[in-house]
């Protein structure tokens, strides 16, 4: 009787072990299946998110709003870049695949961007919601090298469609060459400002009021902004920007801080001089 009990116990233990093995195998199989399904779901979610980001949204109404999102969000940037992306570097051309794309900040290292105008009447173009083509130019001031990004609005959504690197022609670089020296050399800067500068700024006694006054050239160091002498990002909305213009307006916007400075230049003989400055940042 004792032997029968032992045999039955062994059989029960064996059956139990086999059942546990089946449960273990089943659990691993279920886990593998769940992992595969989760991976498929992840790919589907990624594709869905990309498709959603390619759809027009509120940021597409104004190019500036779109560009901030494009520079800040890597996933959004990829979704708004046409691949393979044509890439021209002086005399050579190639294409950048999606896998070879690296996040591009677009803006200059100090996180500012500028807009160059010939006249004040053109300054409202930044609010134009009918624009379909805008270029962003990253300019290395010392070498005159330009990296130009071509954005087009397709199906109401802004997309990057090409990048072109080239050296700016001397006649087109004339004002920027002056500005490079103006930003880099304080002595040169002081020599190229008007004796009396028009100043538009926040009233120190009432931050909701604008103060328009005039300062003398010796007061300029107290008001002058920090200017980038190495590189500058320019946005071209299609506004006139001719080499023979006698006036240039440089609007510099700081990303994040919301600071905006506007410098007004005019030709005085063969030279440029600053005659007006706006700083209405709060």
Secondary structure, DSSP 8 states (H G I E B T S, - for coil): -HHHHHHHHHHHHHHHHHHHHHHHHHHHHHHHHHHHHHHHHHHHHHHHHHHHHHS--GGGTSHHHHHHHHHH-HHHHHHTEEEEEEEEETTEEEEE-TTT------S-TTSEEEEEESSGGGGGGGG-TT--EEEEEEEETTTTEEEEEEEEEETTEEEEEEEEEEE--HHHHHHHHHHHHHHH-HHHHHHTEEEEEEEEEEETTEEEEEEEEEEEGGGGGGT-----SSEEEEEESS----TT-SEEEEEEEETTT--EEEEEEEEETTEEEEEEEEE---
